[in-house]
Amino acid sequence: MDKSRCKQQLAFSLLLGLWLPYCLTQTTPSNTATSKPTTTPTPSPSPSPQPERLKVRLSGYPRKHNEGRIELFYKGEWGTICDDDFTIANAHVLCHHLGFVSATGWTHSAKYGKGQGKIWLDNVQCHGGEKSIEFCKSRGWGNSDCTHDEDAGVVCKDERIPGFVDSNVIDAQVDENKVEEVRLRPVVGVAKKKLPITEGVVEVKYKDGWAQICDVGWTAKNTRVVCGMLGFPHERKVNKNFYRLYLERQKNNFHLHSVACTGTEVHLAACPLEFNKPNATSSCAGGMPAVISCMPGPLFMQNSGLKKKLKISTNVRLKGGAKVGEGRVEVLKDNAWGTVCDDRWNLLSASVVCRELGFGSAKEALTGARMGQGMGPIYMNEVKCLGQERSIWDCPVKNITSENCQHSEDAAVRCNVPYMGLETSIRITGGRTRYEGRVEVLTSDPNGTQSWGLICGENWSTKEAMVACRQLGLGYANQGLQETWYWDSSNVTDMVMSGVKCMGNEMALSQCQYHKTVSCQRAAAKFAAGVICSETASDLVLNASLVEQTVYIEDRPLHMLYCAAEEDCLSKSAAKANWPYGHRRLLRFSSQIHNIGRADFKPKAGRHSWVWHACHGHYHSMDIFTHYDLLNANGTKVAEGHKASFCLEDTDCQEGISKRYECANFGDQGITVGCWDLYRHDIDCQWIDITDIKPGNYIMQVVINPNYEVAESDFTNNAMKCNCKYDGHRIWFHNCHIGDALSEEAERRFEKYPGQLNNKIS
C-alpha cells in the first residue's frame, strides 16, 4: 500500500474515532445502543465487582523506553498480541494507553524477541480513537492461531501525554484510604510568609480538605520520606513542645494513625500505613499531629551563613535539563566527567543522586537518554543503590564494556524540588500557544500594591529567555524576542524592568542583573520582551579528538584566497599584502559538530533571509556559526577566525537515524538529533590565519554558536580547547577537550588563566 493511501485511511479512521465513539467501543455486533461491550445477561443477586483495569507494558530486547513488544495483563497473567491484521491505528491506541501522545510505527514477527505464556489477542482491528485495546474488534480474549514468532510490537512517539504519570513514578492514588498529596502547613507567623516552607504540620489531602497524621510512633525515617517528597535532601530535629501548646488548642482531623517508612521510599504512599477508623473514640491517644522540619539544599536556602556549611557533591552533576533539579546524570572520575548507563536504573538510585545534589527524592528515573546524550566515557552500569547511601559512588555498580552500553542509554533524573512560587510573579500573554507571548512581571509599589508590568526588549537575548521559560515551567527557550507588536493583546503598558542580563542558569529573572531604575529608550509596549518556549532543545558539541587528529599547517598562495578574503576569513594584515603574490600561513583542522540534544538544530533565520555569497556560490544561513581563536598564556587573542554556516546539514548519523537536512538544491539546513555536520579541514575558512604568530605555546579555542543565536539546552559545552605548541614550522595539539569535560582542578592545570566561561573571554 502506498504511503498516501495509508495516511488517508489513518486520517479517516481517526475521524471516525472522534465522530462515532459509541460505535467504536463495540467488540461484537449488538442490538442495544450502549457504550459498554455486550455480555450475556445472567441473574445476579448482588452487583458484580468492577473488572480490573487492563494493564499494558512494553517488553523485549533490544529496545528504547518508547518501543517494544506489547504485553497485556489479563486475568492475572501477562500475554502478547499477534501481528495478524495489525495496523498503525492499533499502535496509536496502545501507545496512548502507555502515556505517549501517539505511535510512529509498529513491528511484526517478534522483532523485540518472542514472548511467553498466552497470546491474548489476534486479528485486532482498531480505528485509532478507542480508549483501550479491549474496545477494538478481535477474535476475543485467548482465541488465537498464532505462535510467539508473530508477537506484535509498537514504536511510540517520545512525547508524554501532559499530566500522565510515568510507570516508574509512584502512582497518585485517588482512593480515599490512600495518600495522594502531602503538604507542610506552617504554624509560626514568619514561616508563613517565606518560601520554601521547611517546617510545620504534615497534612495529607483527604476528601475536600486536609487531615493530620498522629505522631505516636513517628520516626525520623518518616520525616526523611516526607522531606524528600517536598524537595528537601535532609531532615532535622523539631521542637515538639513548642508546637504542642498551639496544636492542643486546635481542632484536629486525624486521617492516619500509624506510618512505618524505612526511609528509602520516594512517596508516603509507598510506606506501610494505618488509616483512622471512622468510629474510633480516640484517634490519637497520647499524641499530637506530626510536625517535621526539613533542611533545604543550598539553592533554596535563605540563610547565607548556613549555605556555606552545607556542601553538595562535587563529583556528580546534572546536565541538559530545562528545569532546576533535572538532567542527565554525570559523574567525575580521574578528573574527567562521564555518564551513567541506564541498565537497572530506578528510583532508589535516582533518589541518592537527587539528595546528594541538594534536592529531595527522585520524581522520575529516566532511561534512554531522555535528557540528551553525553559525550566521552560511560563510567557506571547496573547501579544498585539501596536508598540510604550518601552518594552514588557508594552504590554497587558493574564495570562498563563497549558492548554493554552506548550514550543512547544515558540515565537521567527528575528530582523533587521545593515549591518556591516563582511562577506566580511572571506570565506571558498574546501568544498563539501557552508556550509563547510577551513577558509580564508582577511588581509591588512602596504601598505594597501589586500590578503587572513589561520588560524592556533592549538587549533581551536567548539567555534571558531561558530563565523566563524556566521560571514559567515551560521548558527551554526557543527564542528571545526584542519586539512583540504582534502580541499586543494586553492592557499592560508600563515598562517596569530593564537592562536584564542573565547567566542563563538562574531560577527566576529576579536573580539576574537588571537596572535599579528603569531605563528604556524604546519604551512603547510593542518593544517589550517576549519569549517562545519549547519542551525540547538542541545541544551542539564538537568532537575534540578529531580536531587533535587532523591539525596541520598550510602555506596557501594569495591568488587562491580571494573568496576567503571577501568573507573576512583572513587576519587584518592580509589587506596590506602584495596581492596576488605571497602566501598566508593557515592552521587547518576538521570540525565535526554533533547534536546530542532532543531537538533539531536549525538556523534562526528562515531561508528567505539567507545571504547569497556569489564568490563561493552558496547561501549563509548564519553569519557566524563558529569562532576559532588562538590565545596566549594570559587569555588574550593573538589570532582568530570564524566560520559562517554556509551549509548546515547531516553529514552522517548514528545507526538507525535518518538524515533530514541537505544543502543541495537550496534544501533545508539543520542538524538532526543524533547526527553531525562535518566541516573538513580542506574547505575555505576552516582555519586560523597564523601568518603573524611567533613560535610559542598557545591555547586553541573553538566556540560553536558563539552569539547564542540558536537556543540550546546547554551552552557550557559549546567551547573546545587544546594546548598548542608552535615551533615556527610545525604545530602540535594536545589535551583537546570540551569546555565542561574536566574537573575544575584539571582545568586549572590546563591553563593558568580563568579562560572561557559561557562563550566569553574573561
CORRA-V238674 format. One record per backbone hydrogen bond with DSSP energy under -1.0 kcal/mol. CO is the residue of the C=O (numbers start at 0). NH is the residue of the N-H. E is the energy in kcal/mol with one decimal. If there is no record, write none. Layout:
CO:NH:E  CO:NH:E
This chain:
1:5:-1.9  2:6:-2.6  3:7:-2.4  4:8:-2.7  5:9:-2.6  6:10:-2.9  7:11:-2.6  8:12:-2.5  9:13:-2.8  10:14:-2.3  11:15:-2.4  12:16:-2.1  13:17:-1.4  14:18:-2.7  15:19:-3.0  19:23:-1.8  20:24:-1.1  22:25:-1.7  31:33:-1.7  54:72:-2.5  56:70:-2.2  58:68:-3.3  63:66:-1.5  65:155:-3.2  67:153:-2.2  68:58:-2.0  70:56:-2.2  71:78:-2.1  72:54:-1.1  73:76:-1.1  76:73:-2.5  78:71:-2.9  79:119:-1.5  79:120:-1.2  80:151:-2.8  82:85:-2.0  86:90:-1.6  87:91:-2.3  88:92:-1.8  89:93:-2.2  90:94:-2.9  91:95:-2.3  92:96:-1.9  93:97:-1.5  94:99:-2.7  95:98:-1.3  98:160:-2.7  101:156:-2.5  104:154:-2.7  106:152:-2.0  109:112:-2.0  111:60:-1.4  117:79:-2.1  119:141:-3.0  120:81:-2.7  121:138:-1.8  124:136:-1.4  131:134:-1.8  132:135:-1.7  136:124:-2.7  139:142:-1.6  146:149:-2.0  147:150:-1.2  149:82:-2.1  150:109:-1.9  151:69:-1.9  152:106:-2.4  153:67:-1.9  154:103:-3.0  154:104:-1.6  156:158:-2.9  158:100:-2.4  160:163:-2.6  165:168:-1.8  174:177:-1.6  180:204:-2.1  182:202:-2.5  184:200:-2.6  187:191:-1.2  189:192:-1.1  197:293:-3.2  199:291:-2.3  200:184:-2.8  202:182:-2.7  203:210:-2.6  205:208:-2.5  208:205:-2.7  210:203:-2.5  211:254:-2.6  211:255:-1.2  212:289:-2.9  214:217:-2.1  218:222:-1.6  219:223:-2.5  220:224:-1.8  221:225:-2.3  222:226:-3.0  223:227:-2.3  224:228:-2.2  225:229:-1.8  226:231:-3.0  227:230:-1.2  227:360:-1.3  233:294:-3.2  237:239:-1.3  238:242:-1.1  239:243:-2.5  240:244:-1.3  242:246:-3.1  243:247:-2.2  246:249:-1.1  252:211:-2.6  254:275:-2.7  255:213:-2.9  257:273:-2.2  266:269:-1.8  267:270:-1.7  271:259:-2.0  273:256:-2.3  276:279:-2.0  283:286:-2.0  287:214:-2.3  289:201:-2.5  291:199:-2.2  292:235:-2.6  294:233:-1.3  296:299:-1.6  297:300:-1.1  302:306:-1.7  303:307:-1.2  305:309:-1.9  314:331:-2.3  316:329:-2.6  318:327:-3.9  322:325:-1.1  324:414:-3.2  326:412:-2.3  327:318:-1.9  329:316:-2.6  330:337:-2.5  332:335:-1.8  334:742:-1.9  335:332:-2.5  337:330:-2.5  338:378:-2.2  338:379:-1.1  339:410:-3.1  341:344:-2.2  345:349:-2.5  346:350:-2.3  347:351:-1.5  348:352:-1.7  349:353:-2.4  350:354:-2.7  351:355:-2.1  352:356:-1.0  353:358:-2.6  354:357:-1.7  355:312:-2.3  360:415:-2.9  363:413:-2.0  365:411:-2.4  368:371:-1.7  376:338:-2.0  379:340:-3.2  380:397:-3.4  390:393:-1.8  391:394:-1.4  395:383:-2.4  400:403:-1.0  400:404:-1.3  405:408:-2.0  406:409:-1.5  408:341:-1.9  409:368:-1.7  410:328:-2.1  411:365:-2.0  412:326:-2.2  413:362:-3.3  413:363:-1.9  415:359:-2.7  420:423:-1.3  421:424:-1.3  424:441:-2.1  426:439:-3.0  428:437:-2.9  432:435:-1.4  434:532:-3.7  436:530:-2.4  437:428:-1.8  439:426:-2.3  440:452:-2.1  442:450:-2.0  444:447:-2.6  448:444:-2.2  450:442:-2.9  452:440:-2.7  453:495:-2.8  453:496:-1.1  454:528:-2.9  456:459:-1.9  460:464:-2.2  461:465:-2.3  462:466:-1.4  463:467:-2.2  464:468:-2.8  465:469:-2.0  466:470:-2.7  467:471:-2.0  468:473:-2.6  475:533:-2.7  478:531:-2.0  480:529:-2.3  483:486:-2.0  486:488:-2.0  493:453:-3.4  496:455:-3.1  497:514:-2.5  500:512:-2.1  507:510:-1.7  508:511:-1.7  512:500:-2.6  523:526:-2.1  524:527:-1.9  525:483:-2.7  526:456:-1.7  528:438:-2.3  529:480:-2.7  530:436:-2.0  531:477:-3.6  531:478:-1.7  533:475:-3.0  536:597:-2.9  537:712:-2.8  538:595:-2.8  540:593:-3.1  541:543:-1.1  542:546:-1.2  543:547:-1.7  544:548:-1.7  545:549:-1.6  551:587:-2.8  553:585:-3.2  555:583:-2.3  556:559:-1.6  557:560:-2.3  560:564:-2.4  561:565:-2.1  562:566:-1.5  563:568:-2.5  564:567:-1.6  570:573:-1.8  571:574:-1.6  572:575:-1.1  573:576:-1.3  576:578:-1.6  577:580:-2.2  581:557:-2.3  583:555:-2.6  584:689:-2.1  585:553:-2.3  586:687:-1.5  587:551:-1.9  590:678:-3.4  591:542:-2.3  592:676:-2.2  593:540:-2.3  594:673:-2.6  595:372:-2.0  600:670:-2.1  605:608:-2.1  606:609:-1.2  610:619:-2.6  612:616:-1.9  612:617:-1.5  617:612:-2.9  619:610:-1.9  621:644:-1.7  624:704:-3.2  625:642:-2.5  626:702:-2.3  627:640:-3.3  628:700:-3.1  629:637:-3.2  629:638:-1.4  630:698:-2.7  631:634:-2.1  635:631:-2.3  638:629:-3.2  640:627:-3.0  642:624:-2.9  642:625:-1.6  643:645:-2.0  644:620:-2.1  647:669:-2.1  648:650:-1.1  651:675:-2.4  653:656:-2.0  660:649:-1.9  670:600:-2.5  671:674:-2.2  673:653:-2.3  674:594:-2.2  675:650:-2.1  675:651:-1.4  676:592:-2.8  678:590:-2.5  679:682:-1.5  682:685:-1.6  684:686:-1.9  687:586:-3.1  689:692:-1.7  695:725:-2.5  697:723:-2.8  698:630:-3.3  699:721:-2.1  700:628:-3.0  701:719:-2.6  702:626:-2.4  704:707:-1.9  714:717:-1.5  717:703:-2.3  718:738:-3.5  719:701:-2.6  720:736:-2.4  721:699:-2.4  722:733:-2.2  723:697:-3.1  724:731:-2.4  725:695:-2.2  729:726:-1.9  731:724:-2.4  733:722:-2.8  736:720:-2.5  737:740:-2.2  740:336:-2.8  742:746:-2.3  743:747:-2.1  744:748:-1.8  745:749:-1.8  746:750:-1.7  754:761:-1.1  756:759:-1.5  759:756:-1.5
